[in-house]
Amino acid sequence: MSPRLDVSRTHIATSACPQGPTDSDSAAAIAVPGPRTSTGTTTDPTSDDHLPSEGFEGLEELPEIPPYAEVGAVDARALSKTLFARLEALDEGTHEYAYVRNTLVELNLALVKFAAARFRSRSEPMEDIVQVGTIGLIKAIDRFELSRGVEFPTFAMPTIVGEIKRFFRDTSWSVRVPRRLQELRLDLAKAGDELAQKLDRAPTVVELAERLGLSRDEVVEGMAASNAYTASSLDAKPEDHGDGGEAALADRLGYEDHGIEGIEYVESLKPLIASLPLRDRTILSMRFVSNMTQSEIGEELGISQMHVSRLLSRTLVKLRKGLTVEE
């Protein structure tokens, strides 16, 4: 352990972050208050004439806190124990309590950076991951108790990692899906990789269902939910493989549906057809739905083919006039 942490001093470091706060530190709102005099006015943090012990009662016996970049893991662990012991003796809401608590945050930021490094491959900026991990560190400090006999890094790491994972779970999905389906996606990915290595091919839905003990419908639902994890931009163009490139995704999706052009006429014809006599509706159905000839319709209804032709022509003219009036 560093000799500076073995010797008690009458003051603690005059600056909680002598090298200046980083972007992640300031964004996490963990700035340490500057030292104050007995009158409560802020003093020059670089001056030796005004030490924190003059304005912070109960901190006189704390060891010196060197620059955080110089504190090793062992020294940080030992110093944290001393600070936690003093934190339990202070009243929450006081300047002294805030000073010790913020010092603990700064002293253990290395835990956050270590945990954040596990998620370096994610698409989120590392600064955002560190900020979220710092929130987990603050929660761990507020919940930690020395009486449990557990080292603080052991206690804090699950909280920090859990906060980061919760951040990815809530923000990484392009479309919000239930947590059950998010976890099912991970299980399907893991089972799919294992079965693919074992079978030397992509597993089927039935094989995945048997492996996970789920129904086929649940597996299909999980596979469909996996498509919501990432979304492709319609303006994105595929990678050029030397064949001159391809158009954007929006230019390659969909097709021209010619049936849409007549949808207004179909909807307008429905009430007109419903108002026709039963025989006229029957003839229309036989001719244009069942594709029967006029002779077959005449035989079915017991009338001549010529009569069917006249009835059909009269009905079509009536419907055409009805559409013209609607327009």
C-alpha positions in Angstrom: 0.0 0.0 0.0 1.2 3.5 -0.7 2.8 5.2 2.3 0.5 8.2 1.8 -2.5 6.1 2.6 -1.0 4.7 5.9 -0.4 8.1 7.5 -3.3 10.1 8.8 -3.2 13.8 7.9 -5.0 16.9 9.0 -6.5 17.5 5.6 -7.6 15.7 2.5 -6.9 16.5 -1.1 -7.9 20.0 -2.1 -9.3 18.9 -5.4 -11.3 15.8 -6.1 -10.3 15.7 -9.7 -6.9 17.5 -10.0 -6.6 16.8 -13.7 -10.0 18.3 -14.6 -13.3 16.4 -15.0 -13.9 14.4 -18.1 -17.0 14.6 -20.3 -18.4 11.4 -18.7 -17.7 12.8 -15.2 -19.5 16.0 -15.8 -22.4 14.4 -17.5 -22.8 12.0 -14.6 -23.2 15.0 -12.3 -20.6 13.8 -9.8 -18.6 17.1 -9.4 -17.0 17.4 -6.0 -17.6 20.6 -4.1 -14.6 22.8 -3.5 -13.3 23.4 0.0 -14.9 26.0 2.2 -13.8 28.2 5.0 -15.5 28.2 8.4 -17.7 31.1 7.2 -18.9 29.0 4.3 -17.2 30.9 1.5 -15.5 28.9 -1.3 -11.7 29.2 -1.2 -9.0 28.7 -3.8 -8.6 24.9 -4.1 -4.9 25.3 -4.9 -4.1 27.4 -1.8 -2.5 25.7 1.3 -3.9 28.4 3.6 -7.5 27.0 3.5 -7.7 23.2 3.9 -11.0 21.2 3.7 -10.6 20.3 7.4 -11.3 23.9 8.3 -14.8 23.7 6.8 -15.6 20.0 7.0 -16.0 18.7 10.6 -15.2 15.1 11.1 -12.8 14.7 8.2 -9.5 15.6 10.0 -8.4 12.0 10.5 -8.8 10.9 6.9 -5.6 9.9 5.1 -4.3 12.0 2.2 -6.1 11.4 -1.1 -3.5 11.6 -3.9 -4.4 12.3 -7.5 -6.8 9.6 -8.6 -4.6 8.6 -11.6 -1.9 7.7 -9.1 -4.1 5.5 -6.9 -3.7 1.7 -7.6 -6.4 -0.9 -7.2 -5.2 -2.0 -3.8 -4.8 1.5 -2.5 -8.2 2.5 -3.8 -9.8 -0.5 -2.1 -8.1 0.3 1.3 -9.0 4.0 1.0 -12.6 3.2 0.1 -13.0 1.2 3.3 -11.8 4.2 5.3 -14.2 6.6 3.4 -17.1 4.2 3.8 -16.5 4.0 7.5 -16.5 7.8 7.8 -19.6 8.0 5.5 -21.6 5.9 7.9 -20.8 8.3 10.7 -21.8 11.4 8.8 -25.4 12.8 8.4 -26.8 12.6 4.9 -27.4 15.9 3.3 -24.4 17.7 4.9 -21.5 19.1 2.9 -19.2 16.6 4.6 -21.4 13.6 3.6 -21.5 14.9 -0.1 -17.7 15.4 -0.1 -16.9 11.9 1.1 -19.6 10.3 -1.2 -18.4 12.2 -4.3 -14.8 11.2 -3.4 -15.8 7.6 -3.4 -17.4 8.0 -6.8 -14.2 9.5 -8.3 -12.0 7.0 -6.6 -13.9 4.0 -8.0 -14.5 5.2 -11.6 -12.0 2.6 -12.7 -14.6 0.0 -11.9 -17.0 1.7 -14.3 -14.4 1.9 -17.1 -13.5 -1.8 -16.6 -17.2 -2.8 -16.8 -17.8 -0.6 -19.8 -14.9 -2.1 -21.7 -17.0 -5.3 -22.0 -19.5 -3.5 -24.1 -17.0 -1.8 -26.4 -18.3 -3.7 -29.5 -21.8 -2.2 -29.1 -22.9 0.6 -31.3 -23.4 3.0 -28.5 -20.6 5.6 -27.8 -18.3 4.6 -25.0 -19.0 7.9 -23.2 -22.7 7.1 -22.9 -21.9 3.6 -21.5 -19.5 5.1 -18.9 -22.2 7.6 -17.9 -24.8 4.9 -17.4 -22.2 2.7 -15.5 -21.5 5.7 -13.2 -25.1 5.8 -12.3 -24.8 2.1 -11.2 -21.7 3.0 -9.2 -23.5 5.7 -7.4 -26.4 3.3 -6.6 -23.8 0.8 -5.3 -22.2 3.3 -3.0 -25.6 4.3 -1.5 -26.4 0.7 -0.8 -23.0 -0.6 0.4 -22.6 -1.5 4.1 -19.2 -2.4 5.6 -20.9 -4.7 8.1 -21.6 -7.2 5.3 -17.9 -8.1 5.1 -17.9 -7.9 1.3 -15.3 -6.0 -0.7 -16.8 -3.0 -2.5 -15.7 -3.9 -6.0 -17.3 -7.3 -5.6 -20.5 -5.7 -4.4 -20.5 -2.9 -7.0 -19.7 -4.7 -10.2 -23.0 -6.5 -10.6 -24.9 -3.3 -10.0 -22.8 -1.4 -12.6 -23.1 -4.1 -15.2 -26.8 -4.5 -14.6 -27.3 -0.8 -15.1 -25.5 -0.9 -18.4 -27.4 -4.0 -19.6 -30.7 -2.3 -18.6 -29.6 0.7 -20.7 -29.0 -1.5 -23.8 -32.3 -3.4 -23.2 -34.3 -0.1 -23.1 -32.6 1.8 -25.8 -30.9 -0.5 -28.3 -34.0 -2.0 -29.9 -35.3 -0.2 -32.9 -38.9 -1.3 -32.0 -39.9 -1.7 -28.4 -40.7 -5.3 -27.6 -41.6 -7.0 -24.3 -38.7 -8.1 -22.1 -39.8 -11.7 -22.5 -39.1 -11.6 -26.2 -35.8 -9.8 -25.7 -34.6 -12.6 -23.5 -36.0 -15.2 -25.9 -34.0 -13.6 -28.7 -30.8 -14.3 -26.7 -31.8 -17.8 -26.0 -32.6 -18.5 -29.6 -29.3 -17.0 -30.8 -27.4 -19.2 -28.3 -29.3 -22.4 -29.1 -29.1 -21.7 -32.8 -25.2 -21.4 -32.7 -24.9 -24.6 -30.6 -27.2 -26.6 -32.9 -25.6 -25.2 -36.0 -22.2 -26.5 -34.8 -23.7 -29.9 -33.9 -25.8 -30.4 -37.0 -23.5 -28.6 -39.4 -26.5 -26.7 -40.8 -29.0 -24.1 -39.7 -31.5 -25.6 -37.1 -35.2 -25.8 -37.9 -38.0 -24.3 -35.8 -38.9 -27.7 -34.5 -35.3 -28.4 -33.4 -35.0 -25.0 -31.7 -38.4 -25.6 -29.9 -37.2 -29.0 -28.6 -33.8 -27.6 -27.5 -35.4 -24.8 -25.5 -38.5 -26.7 -24.4 -40.9 -24.2 -26.1 -43.7 -24.5 -28.6 -43.3 -23.8 -32.3 -45.4 -20.7 -32.0 -43.2 -19.3 -29.3 -40.1 -19.9 -31.3 -41.6 -18.2 -34.4 -42.7 -15.3 -32.2 -39.2 -14.9 -30.9 -37.6 -15.1 -34.3 -40.0 -12.4 -35.6 -39.2 -10.2 -32.6 -35.5 -10.5 -33.4 -36.1 -8.5 -36.6 -37.0 -5.5 -34.4 -33.6 -5.3 -32.9 -32.1 -3.3 -35.7 -33.7 -1.4 -38.6 -32.2 -0.7 -41.9 -32.5 2.8 -43.5 -34.6 2.9 -46.6 -31.9 5.3 -48.1 -29.0 2.9 -47.2 -27.3 1.3 -50.2 -25.8 -2.2 -50.1 -22.0 -2.6 -50.2 -20.5 -2.4 -53.7 -19.1 -5.8 -54.6 -17.6 -4.6 -57.8 -20.7 -5.1 -59.9 -21.5 -1.4 -60.2 -23.5 -1.2 -57.0 -27.3 -1.4 -56.4 -30.0 1.1 -55.8 -31.1 2.1 -52.3 -33.4 -0.2 -50.3 -36.4 2.0 -51.0 -35.9 1.6 -54.7 -35.9 -2.2 -54.4 -38.9 -2.7 -52.2 -42.5 -3.0 -53.2 -44.2 -3.2 -56.6 -46.8 -1.4 -58.6 -50.3 -2.8 -57.8 -52.5 -2.0 -60.7 -55.5 -3.1 -58.8 -55.2 0.0 -56.6 -56.1 2.2 -59.6 -59.7 0.7 -59.7 -60.3 0.5 -55.9 -62.4 3.6 -55.9 -64.7 2.2 -58.6 -65.1 -1.0 -56.7 -66.1 0.7 -53.6 -68.5 3.0 -55.5 -70.1 0.0 -57.2 -70.9 -1.9 -54.1 -74.0 0.2 -53.1 -75.1 0.4 -56.7 -75.0 -3.4 -57.2 -76.8 -3.8 -53.9 -79.7 -1.7 -55.2 -80.2 -3.9 -58.3 -83.0 -6.4 -58.6 -82.2 -10.0 -57.6 -82.2 -11.3 -61.2 -79.8 -8.6 -62.4 -77.4 -9.3 -59.5 -77.6 -13.0 -60.3 -76.7 -12.4 -63.9 -73.8 -10.2 -63.0 -72.4 -12.8 -60.6 -72.8 -15.6 -63.1 -71.1 -13.6 -65.8 -68.2 -11.8 -64.0 -67.7 -14.0 -61.0 -68.4 -17.5 -62.3 -67.2 -16.6 -65.8 -70.3 -18.3 -67.4 -71.2 -17.5 -71.0 -74.5 -15.9 -71.9 -75.8 -19.2 -73.3 -75.0 -21.0 -70.0 -76.7 -18.2 -68.0 -79.8 -18.5 -70.2 -80.0 -22.2 -69.7 -79.6 -21.8 -65.9 -82.3 -19.1 -65.7 -84.6 -20.6 -68.4 -84.4 -17.6 -70.8 -82.8 -17.1 -74.2 -79.3 -16.0 -74.8 -80.6 -12.8 -76.5 -82.6 -11.9 -73.4 -79.6 -12.4 -71.2 -77.6 -10.1 -73.4 -80.3 -7.3 -73.2 -80.6 -7.6 -69.4 -76.8 -7.6 -69.0 -76.4 -4.5 -71.2 -79.1 -2.7 -69.4 -77.6 -3.4 -66.1 -74.1 -2.3 -67.1 -75.5 1.0 -68.5 -77.3 1.6 -65.3 -74.2 1.0 -63.2 -72.1 3.2 -65.5 -74.5 6.1 -65.2 -74.5 5.6 -61.4 -70.7 6.0 -61.3 -70.9 9.1 -63.5 -73.4 10.7 -61.1 -71.2 9.8 -58.1 -68.2 11.5 -59.8 
